[in-house]
Amino acid sequence: MTELGTRLKEARLSKGYSLDDLQEITKIQKRYLVGIEEGNYSIMPGTFYVRAFIKQYAEAVGLKSEELLEQYRNEVPTTQPNEVTQSVPYTPSRRTSRSTGRMMETAPKIIVALFIIVIVAVIWFLYSQKVQNTPEGGPDEETQFEYDQKPTPQENSNGGTTGTGTDEEATEDEEPVEPVEEEPVVTQTISPGAVQADGVTTIYDLTGSETMNLRIVISGDTWVGIRDRGGSEQIPDRVYKSGEEVLFDATANTYARIRLGDARNAKVFVNDEELVYTQNPQDRGKSTQNIIIQFGEEQAE
C-alpha cells in the first residue's frame, strides 16, 4: 500500500465511510477505489482516470485534491498525451456545420412558400367577400328590369301624352271582388233549467258548443257523483272536501247526470261557464240536487 493510498484510506475511515458508501458518493466502481488505496493503478482504464479518480476520492473524504496530488506526485503515474486526446469527447463540429448549411439553404425556400400561401389566402378572402356583397343577377340585370317596367307614353288627341293604358285595360279586365261575409261566431247557450216534479232534478240543454267539459268546484263537504244515460259511474262517487275540484269530459256521452249531496257547497261549470241552478220553490229546504245536462236539438242534428 502506498503512502497516498494509506492517507486516503485513513481519511475515509475517519469519515466513517465504507467502500460501498464511497462508491455511492463518487459513482466510482468499488474495485477502482480498492486499487487507489492499495496503489494498484494497473486495473485503471488509463493514467488519466487515475488522477481523476484520486481527485474525486480526496474531495469526498474532505481532503484538498490538488495539494494531495502535488505532495504525492511521485506515486501518481504521469498522464500520456494520447490518453488525454482519447479522453476528450469528440465534438461533431463538421456534422453540425453541415446541418446548419442545409438549414440555411432550405430557409429561403420555406419563406418563399409561406409568402405565396399568404398571398393566395388574401386573394381568396377578398374574392369571397366580393361574391357575398354582389346581389344575385348583377347590377346590369337589375337596371334592365327597371327599364323594361317603365311605361311608354302615348299621344292623345290634344297632342299631349298619356299613359300606356295598361292601368285602364287592367281595370276593365278585373272583375269586381265580392265582399267576404264573415260567419257569425256561435257561442254556447245553456237553457234555463227545467225543474222536474221531484223538486230535486233540473234538466239543462247545451247548444252552440261541440264539447261538454264539466268542472265542479267544492267549497264544503258534499257528495258528488256523475253518471251517463245508462247509469254507469263516470267518476268515483264519494264525499269531496273543500278546495277539491272534479273534472270530467262528457262530450262523448252527450249527457251527464250530476248528483250533489249539498248543492250549497258546490259550483258547476260547463265549458268554464257557471251553471246557475234553481231549486223548486216548494222544496227550497232540500239541498240535494240532481243536475242533468245534455246536448240540445242543434247539437243532436
C-alpha positions in Angstrom: 0.0 0.0 0.0 1.4 3.4 -1.0 1.5 6.4 1.3 -1.1 8.1 -0.8 -3.4 5.1 -0.5 -2.9 5.0 3.2 -3.7 8.7 3.6 -6.9 8.3 1.6 -8.0 5.2 3.5 -7.4 6.9 6.9 -9.5 9.9 5.8 -12.2 7.6 4.6 -12.3 5.7 7.9 -12.3 9.0 9.9 -15.4 10.0 8.0 -17.0 6.6 8.8 -17.4 5.7 5.2 -17.2 2.1 3.9 -16.1 1.4 0.4 -19.8 0.9 -0.6 -20.6 4.3 0.9 -17.8 5.9 -1.1 -18.9 4.2 -4.2 -22.3 5.6 -3.8 -21.0 9.1 -3.2 -18.3 9.2 -6.0 -20.0 6.9 -8.5 -16.6 5.2 -8.9 -16.6 1.4 -9.0 -15.5 -0.2 -5.8 -12.7 -2.2 -7.4 -11.1 1.1 -8.6 -11.4 2.6 -5.0 -9.6 -0.5 -3.7 -6.9 -0.1 -6.4 -6.3 3.5 -5.3 -5.9 2.6 -1.7 -3.6 -0.3 -2.5 -1.6 1.7 -5.1 -2.6 -0.8 -7.8 -3.2 1.5 -10.7 -2.8 -1.2 -13.3 -6.6 -2.0 -13.1 -7.5 1.5 -14.1 -8.7 2.3 -17.6 -5.7 4.7 -18.0 -3.5 7.1 -16.2 -5.8 9.9 -16.9 -8.5 8.2 -14.9 -6.1 7.5 -12.0 -5.7 11.2 -11.4 -9.4 11.9 -11.9 -10.5 9.2 -9.5 -7.9 10.2 -6.9 -9.3 13.8 -7.0 -12.9 12.6 -6.6 -11.8 10.3 -3.7 -9.9 13.1 -1.9 -12.8 15.6 -2.2 -15.3 13.0 -1.0 -13.3 12.4 2.2 -12.6 16.1 2.9 -9.0 16.4 1.5 -7.7 19.0 -0.9 -7.1 17.1 -4.1 -4.6 19.4 -5.8 -2.3 19.6 -2.7 -2.6 15.8 -2.3 -1.6 15.1 -5.9 1.3 17.6 -5.7 2.5 16.1 -2.4 2.5 12.5 -3.8 3.2 13.3 -7.4 6.0 10.6 -7.5 3.4 7.9 -6.7 0.8 9.0 -9.3 1.5 8.0 -12.9 2.0 10.7 -15.4 -0.8 11.2 -18.0 0.3 10.4 -21.5 -0.7 12.9 -24.3 -2.5 10.2 -26.3 -4.7 9.3 -23.3 -5.7 13.0 -22.9 -6.7 13.1 -26.6 -8.8 9.9 -26.2 -10.5 11.2 -23.1 -11.7 14.4 -24.7 -15.2 13.8 -26.1 -15.5 14.1 -29.8 -17.4 17.2 -31.0 -19.2 16.7 -34.3 -18.5 20.2 -35.5 -18.4 19.1 -39.1 -21.8 17.5 -38.9 -23.2 20.5 -37.1 -21.8 22.8 -39.8 -23.3 20.6 -42.5 -26.7 20.6 -40.8 -26.5 24.4 -40.4 -25.6 24.8 -44.0 -28.5 22.7 -45.2 -30.9 24.7 -43.0 -29.6 28.0 -44.4 -30.2 26.7 -47.9 -33.7 25.5 -47.1 -34.8 28.6 -45.1 -35.3 30.9 -48.2 -37.4 28.3 -49.9 -39.6 27.9 -46.9 -40.0 31.7 -46.6 -41.0 32.0 -50.3 -43.5 29.2 -49.9 -45.1 30.8 -46.9 -45.3 34.1 -48.7 -47.1 32.5 -51.7 -49.6 30.8 -49.3 -50.4 34.1 -47.6 -50.9 35.9 -50.9 -53.3 33.1 -52.2 -55.2 33.2 -48.9 -55.7 37.0 -49.1 -56.8 36.9 -52.7 -59.3 34.1 -51.9 -60.7 36.1 -48.9 -61.2 39.3 -51.0 -62.9 37.3 -53.8 -65.3 35.6 -51.4 -66.2 39.0 -49.8 -66.9 40.4 -53.2 -69.1 37.5 -54.2 -71.1 37.8 -50.9 -71.7 41.5 -51.4 -72.8 41.3 -55.1 -76.6 40.9 -55.4 -77.9 38.0 -57.5 -78.4 38.8 -61.1 -75.8 41.6 -61.0 -76.4 45.4 -61.4 -76.9 45.2 -65.2 -79.8 42.8 -65.0 -81.5 44.9 -62.2 -81.1 48.1 -64.3 -82.5 46.3 -67.4 -85.5 45.1 -65.4 -86.3 48.6 -64.2 -86.0 49.9 -67.7 -88.5 47.3 -69.1 -91.0 48.2 -66.4 -91.2 51.9 -67.4 -94.4 52.6 -69.4 -94.2 54.2 -72.9 -96.1 57.5 -73.1 -98.8 57.8 -75.8 -100.1 60.9 -77.5 -103.7 61.9 -77.0 -105.9 63.8 -79.4 -104.9 67.1 -77.9 -101.2 66.5 -78.7 -100.4 65.6 -75.1 -99.1 62.4 -73.7 -101.0 59.9 -71.7 -100.0 56.7 -70.0 -99.8 53.4 -71.8 -103.3 52.5 -71.0 -102.2 49.4 -69.1 -104.0 50.5 -65.9 -107.2 51.1 -67.8 -107.1 47.8 -69.6 -106.3 46.0 -66.3 -109.3 47.8 -64.7 -111.6 46.7 -67.4 -110.4 43.1 -67.2 -110.7 42.8 -63.5 -113.9 41.5 -62.1 -115.5 43.2 -59.1 -114.5 41.5 -55.9 -117.4 40.4 -53.8 -117.1 41.1 -50.1 -116.5 38.0 -48.0 -119.2 37.5 -45.5 -117.9 36.6 -42.1 -119.7 33.7 -40.4 -121.2 34.7 -37.2 -119.4 33.5 -34.1 -121.5 30.8 -32.4 -121.4 30.9 -28.6 -122.7 28.2 -26.4 -126.1 28.6 -24.8 -127.4 26.8 -21.7 -131.1 26.8 -21.5 -132.9 27.8 -18.3 -133.2 24.7 -16.1 -136.4 22.7 -16.2 -137.2 21.6 -12.7 -138.8 18.2 -12.5 -141.7 17.1 -10.4 -139.5 15.6 -7.7 -138.2 19.1 -6.9 -134.5 18.0 -6.9 -133.9 17.3 -10.6 -133.2 20.0 -13.1 -132.6 19.4 -16.8 -130.4 21.8 -19.0 -129.9 21.8 -22.7 -126.4 22.8 -24.1 -126.3 24.3 -27.6 -123.7 26.1 -29.7 -120.8 24.0 -28.4 -119.0 20.9 -29.6 -117.7 20.0 -26.2 -119.2 19.3 -22.7 -116.3 19.8 -20.2 -117.6 19.7 -16.6 -115.8 21.3 -13.7 -117.3 21.2 -10.1 -115.6 23.4 -7.5 -116.2 22.2 -3.9 -116.4 24.8 -1.1 -117.6 22.4 1.7 -118.2 18.7 2.3 -120.6 17.4 -0.2 -121.4 14.1 -2.0 -120.6 14.2 -5.8 -121.4 11.6 -8.5 -121.6 11.7 -12.3 -123.4 9.1 -14.4 -124.2 8.6 -18.1 -127.6 7.8 -19.6 -127.2 4.1 -18.7 -126.5 5.0 -15.1 -122.8 4.0 -15.3 -120.5 5.7 -12.8 -118.2 8.2 -14.6 -116.1 9.4 -11.5 -115.7 7.9 -8.1 -118.9 8.7 -6.1 -117.8 10.0 -2.7 -117.8 12.9 -0.3 -115.4 15.7 -1.6 -113.8 18.1 0.7 -113.5 21.9 0.4 -110.8 23.0 -2.1 -111.2 20.0 -4.3 -112.3 20.1 -7.9 -114.0 17.5 -10.1 -113.1 17.4 -13.8 -114.9 15.3 -16.4 -115.2 15.4 -20.2 -118.8 14.3 -21.1 -118.6 15.2 -24.8 -118.6 11.6 -26.0 -121.7 10.8 -23.8 -123.6 14.0 -24.9 -125.2 13.6 -21.5 -124.3 13.9 -17.8 -126.3 13.4 -14.6 -124.6 15.2 -11.7 -125.6 14.3 -8.1 -124.8 16.8 -5.4 -125.4 15.9 -1.8 -125.3 19.6 -0.7 -125.6 21.9 -3.7 -124.8 24.9 -1.5 -121.2 23.7 -1.2 -120.6 23.2 -5.0 -120.5 25.2 -8.2 -120.9 23.6 -11.6 -119.1 24.9 -14.7 -119.9 23.8 -18.2 -117.0 24.7 -20.6 -115.9 27.2 -17.9 -119.4 28.9 -17.8 -121.0 28.7 -14.4 -124.3 26.9 -14.4 -127.0 28.7 -12.4 -129.3 26.1 -11.0 -132.6 26.8 -9.1 -134.4 24.6 -6.7 -138.2 24.1 -6.9 -139.7 27.0 -4.8 -141.8 24.4 -2.9 -138.6 22.4 -1.9 -136.2 25.2 -1.0 -135.2 23.3 2.1 -133.7 20.4 0.0 -130.0 20.8 -0.5 -129.6 17.6 -2.6 -129.8 18.3 -6.3 -129.7 16.2 -9.5 -128.5 18.2 -12.5 -128.9 16.7 -16.0 -127.0 18.4 -18.8 -127.5 17.2 -22.4 -126.7 18.5 -25.9 -129.7 20.4 -27.3 -131.5 19.8 -30.6 -128.9 21.8 -32.7 -126.1 19.6 -31.4 -128.2 16.4 -31.8 -128.7 17.2 -35.5 
